[in-house]
């Protein structure tokens, strides 16, 4: 029998449990009050924390601005591209009746491989590796990157489960290798971001050369953002505020370049590279009255779409070199400005001594006693050296060169411009060398700027490559280049004298005149040639090989009132000495003259006309010929068919009078045209389109072909062609200064 004492002990344990329970409940109540009432929990602002967990901010990327030429032709723009991705996680499909992830790796790989130009095994490995890693998705690169809309549609038509696309923007240069150093290029940088647990790539375009780099901020614009509240499913919560910071698209930039003139320049420079293979070359056309660069090309060049770059410095502004005899223009101008220059005064040509050193003319025996004016025409080193001993000195020469813009940047709208060096001549022989362009360094754009002194009656114009900057959204002109003219640097009388001397260099009847090969009937070209030795720092001496020179030409036209300036330079051609430079310069000057209708009444130059070529694919050959016969084009018909199946140039390309148009027909028999007089570039294009075999010997233009015209070509046949430079049938005037 239990006593009362025993009963009390039995109730003691439940009491203790109950008390502990009440204590724990009290603690939980206190904690609940703390969580409910306190704004900060363990140092964390709960309101802010909660808001952040439900807040999503999406980046709104801005569109990069477009680069145009002066006429509104697109030189660089954005195009939409896509990256192929494959969802491999079953959770993507979830409970959906529609399959949303890849399950059949083999079938998917075999279907995509030919479209993406990838090996089946490579795609299979990408998919299997992602599946084994329990990844959510995988990018199918490299063939799946940057695909076009057409290829995307082709893949979509397959209906492959689990295949999706990430849209992005890439920079596209429609003309390829065209003013590449001026336009520059952008590089696309990838940044991995996480959105709802999914790793995604965000792309940023950054300019790294030329206008793309110099105006990267203006072209890039400013990214925006959209911030909003979302629920657990990732959807926007209704009736909650959102914050929109809209993206600001980049501005559009219009260059001073005229795409038609640029094409003349590009074509001529590329031909010199094929024929003469110089180490580098530049050729630039400038508006003599505004300082605007109308066309410029430099080598070795590149295609900004594929970035096959071998030289990251723009030869127009960043390459410094000893200019040679074109600098005699400025030494003579400086002498004339002293008021002591007498062009009829005689001096002894051939050589002149400076203590232990000697300066010689390119004709080391000289021409006896000749006038200083004639010395300029003959490009006499002794003439300018004698002027340095008589009416000039190093201080005066340096002061003149500085006032003409040498030794400092021009300020053209491009990055990494060099200043050159005109301060390194001190001893008498160095001063003499500087007077004819040796021992000092300049850039091509400095030379162009200095030449405007002559075309602008003694006032210098700042060179420009940008015409205007326009708001891409509103069309408002934000900036427009103005003509920047210096004070009067030399007198108009000096300009008249130097123009006359430069006219005689090109147009004189004297067989010794050094620029006779640059003469073009009807254009009244004036100019000066240059041939500079190349100093080898490693050997500590000037090179003395047959072609170890920098050849140059500085010219303008017409004589009375110059409208166009042309400056060309070429270093160490492998053959033909300066012939390639002459051919390119003359070709460009004549083409620009036709295009701009700059010629005198005695000229037999035909007026040029421009035409935007249409799409002739699937049209009858007769219809196409009737359409093109209205213009003075050189038609090359490939095949004996009656329907056009392909063409070159491609549709929407602007061409000019005299250009060749290749029409490929549906006929099987292809005959060899009469190629006499064809340029090498035209020859290469014909055989590139027809796939037949050929060889060539020489450079320039075809004067002999081994297979007669109108012969039907066969695969076992090789056409042998011989070429020569049409400007140099008579070589006796190829003087070296």
Residue, then its C-alpha position, 0 to 999 in steps of 0.5 A: x500500500x502506497x503512502x502519501x509520501x510516495x504519492x508526492x514523489x511520483x508527482x515531483x517529476x512531471x512538475x519539473x518537466x512542466x517547469x522546464x517546458x514553461x521556461x523553454x516556452x518563455x525563452x521562445x516567446x522572448x525570442x519571438x518578440x525580439x524577431x518581431x519587434x527589433x529592426x536589427x537581428x544579430x546586426x542585420x537590418x531585416x527589412x533591408x535583408x528581406x527586400x534584397x532577397x526579393x529584389x532583382x536588378x537586370x542590366x539593360x545593355x546599351x547599343x554601341x554607336x555606328x561609325x559612318x563615312x562622310x556620306x553615311x555609308x556604314x563602316x562599323x555597326x552592331x549585329x545580333x549573334x547567338x550562342x548555342x546552349x544545351x540544357x542537360x539537367x532533368x530539373x529543367x523539364x521538371x513535371x512538364x509534359x514537354x521535354x526541355x533538356x537533352x536526353x539523346x546525346x548521340x542524336x543531338x550531336x549528329x544533328x548539330x555537327x554539320x550545322x556548327x561545323x564541329x566534330x560529332x565526338x566533340x559535341x558528344x563530349x561537351x554534353x556528356x561532361x556536363x551531364x556527369x557534372x550535374x550541370x544545368x546547361x553547357x555552351x556548345x563552342x566554338x562552332x556554336x558561338x556568334x552564329x547568324x540568325x539564319x543558322x539559328x533558324x536552321x537549328x530551330x527547324x530541327x526541333x531538338x529538345x534542350x537546345x536554346x540560344x543566348x542572344x548577344x551583340x557583336x561588332x561587324x565591319x562590312x567592308x573587311x580590310x578597309x581603313x582598318x587602322x583608322x576605324x580600329x576594332x573592338x574586342x568582346x569581353x565575356x563576364x559570367x553572371x549568375x541569374x536565379x542559380x543559372x550561370x550566364x555570360x554577359x558581353x561587353x564591347x571595348x574599343x582597342x584601336x583607331x576610332x573605336x578606341x579613341x571614342x570608346x566612351x562616346x560609342x559605348x553609351x551607358x548601360x541601364x538597369x531595371x530593379x523590381x520585386x519578385x515572388x518565389x517563382x521568379x515572377x514580378x510581384x504585382x503592384x510593387x514599385x520598379x526602378x527603371x534606369x534606361x540605357x543610353x545608346x552610344x553616339x554615332x560617329x561620322x568620319x571625313x573619309x569618303x568610301x569611294x576615295x578610300x576604295x581607290x586608295x585601298x586598291x592601289x596600296x594592295x596592288x603595290x603590296x602584291x607587286x612590290x612587297x614593301x616592308x610597309x606603305x602609307x598612302x593618304x588623300x587629304x582635302x587641301x582646303x579643309x584638312x579632312x582626310x578623304x582616304x588613307x591606307x597603310x600596310x601591313x593591314x588587317x580585317x577587323x572582323x578576324x583581327x589578323x593583326x601583325x602591326x598594332x601601330x597606325x603607320x599614318x600617325x605612329x610610325x616615325x621615319x627619316x623623310x628624305x628629300x620631300x623636306x627640301x620643300x620646307x628648307x627652301x621655304x625657310x630660305x625664301x622667308x629670309x628675303x635673301x634667297x635668289x633662285x637664279x643664283x648659281x652654286x657648284x653641284x656634285x659635292x660639298x665638304x663639312x670639315x671631315x664630312x662630305x655631302x654628295x648629290x644623288x648624281x655624285x658628279x653633279x651637273x656643274x654650276x646650276x641655279x638653286x631653282x634648278x637644284x630643287x628640280x634636280x633634288x640636289x642635296x648640295x643645293x640645300x646644304x649650301x643654303x645652310x652655309x650661306x643664308x640659313x643656320x640650325x636655329x633658323x631651320x629648327x624654328x621653321x620646321x617647328x612652325x611648320x608642325x614638325x616635332x609635335x603631335x598634330x592632334x588628329x582624332x586618333x590615339x598613340x600619335x607620335x611627335x617625331x624628332x627634329x631636335x637632334x642636329x647640332x654639328x654642321x654635317x647633321x644640320x646639312x643632313x637635316x636640310x634634306x630630311x636625314x637624321x630627323x624623324x617625322x610622321x606621315x600626318x605631319x607631312x600632310x599638315x605641313x603641305x596645307x601651308x602651300x595649298x592654303x596660301x601660307x596658313x596651315x590647317x589641322x588634319x581631321x579624321x572625324x567629321x561629326x558626332x551624332x546622338x543616335x537616338x535623337x539625331x542631334x549633332x553633338x559635335x562637328x569639326x570646324x576648319x582649324x587654320x593657323x596664323x600666316x606662317x609663310x608669305x603668299x609670295x613664298x607660296x607662289x615661288x615654292x609652287x612653281x618649283x614643285x610644278x617644275x619637278x613634275x612638269x619640266x621638259x628637263x630630262x633630269x627632273x626627278x618627278x617626271x614620272x608623276x606627271x598626269x596630263x590635264x591635272x597640273x600636279x605639283x610635288x616633290x619626291x623623296x628617297x631616304x636612307x634607312x638607319x640601322x640602330x643595331x649596326x650603327x650605320x645606314x643600310x646600303x642595299x639596292x632597295x634599302x630606302x624609304x621612297x616618298x611622294x608629296x603632291x597636290x593638284x591643280x597647280x593654280x588652286x590645289x584642292x587635293x593633297x596626296x602623300x605616299x611613303x614606302x619602305x624597302x620594296x622587294x623589287x621595282x624600287x619606287x615604281x610601285x609608289x609612282x603607279x599607286x600615287x598616279x592611279x589614286x590621283x587620276x581616280x580622285x580627279x575623275x571622281x571629283x571632276x578636277x581637271x583642266x580644259x586640256x584634259x582627256x580624262x573622262x568624268x567618273x560616275x558612281x553606281x550601286x550594283x544590284x542583285x543580279x542572281x537568277x536574272x537572265x544574262x541578257x537583261x543584266x547586260x542591258x541594264x549595265x550597258x547604260x554605264x561604262x563598266x567592264x563586264x567579264x562573263x564567266x560561263x556560256x549560260x543564259x542566267x546569272x547565278x553569282x556576281x562580283x562585286x556583291x549586291x549593294x556595293x558602290x562601284x565607279x566607271x571603268x570597274x570590272x563586274x564579273x557575272x557567273x552564269x549557269x553555263x559549264x564552258x568558261x573561256x579565257x578573256x583577253x587579259x592584256x592590260x589587266x591589273x594583277x588584282x583583276x587577274x587573281x579575282x578571275x581565277x579565284x572565281x573560276x578555280x582554274x590554274x594560272x601563274x604570273x611573272x612580273x608585276x603591274x599589268x598583263x602584257x602577254x598571256x600563254x593561252x589565246x583569248x576565247x579558249x575554253x579552259x580545262x582543269x589540266x590547263x595552266x595559264x601563264x601571264x607576264x606583267x609589267x608596270x604600264x607607267x614605266x615602259x621608258x625607265x630612263x627617268x627613274x632617278x634616285x635622290 
